[in-house]
Amino acid sequence: MQFSSPVPQAYDMKFGIVVAEWNGEVTEALLKGAVATLRKAGCAEHNILIKYVPGTFELSLGAQFFAEYTDVDAVIALGCVVQGETRHFDYICSGVTQGIVQLQIAWNMPISFGVLTTENMEQALARAGGEHGNKGDEAAVAAINMVKLQNEMEQSAENLNRDVVSNVN
C-alpha cells in the first residue's frame, strides 16, 4: 500500500486492536493488514495487543476496555457490516460510528475506525486485501499518525509551560 506521506516510526508506541468476529474472513484480513503495517513501522510485537468482540456493534465497548484497562497509546477498531435486507445495517453502522467518536473525545485517545460498511461481501473482500487495498493498513497508519500528533502536541504544551515558568522566575 502506498501512502501520500511516509508512515511515522512506531517504535515507542503501543496499540490495542479490537476485532469483530462477525464476518471473520474479512476482519481477519483487516487484522493481518493492520498488524503488518504496525510491524513495518517498527512497533514491537509485544506492543500490539489484540482482543476480539462478537460483532461490529461491540467494537465501541471493546475499545473502551482498552482505554480503561491498558496503557495503549491508541486503539484500532476493525469490523465489517454488509448490507442486508433490513435496516439493521443502518443501526449498527450509526451506533459504532457514534460510539467510536464519543470514546475518542471522552478518553482523549486516538481510536482508529477500520470498519467496512459495504453493500456485499465482494466489496468487503476487495477492501480487505483485494483490489482496493486493505483498510486495516489504513486504520493502522491513521492510528500511528494520531499518536504522533498527540505526542507532538503534548510536548509542545510541556515546552510552552516550561518557558512560561522560566519567564516568571
Buried (B, 14 or more C-beta within 10 A) or exposed (E): BEEEEEBBEBEEBBBBBBBBBBBEEBBBBBBBBBBBBBBBBBBEEEBBBBBBBEBBBBBBEBBBBBBEEBEBBBBBBBBBBBBEEEEEBEEBBEBBBEBBEEBBEEBEBBBBBBBBBBEEEEBBBBBBBBEEBBBBBBBBBBBBBBBBEBBEEEEEEEEEEEEEEEEEE
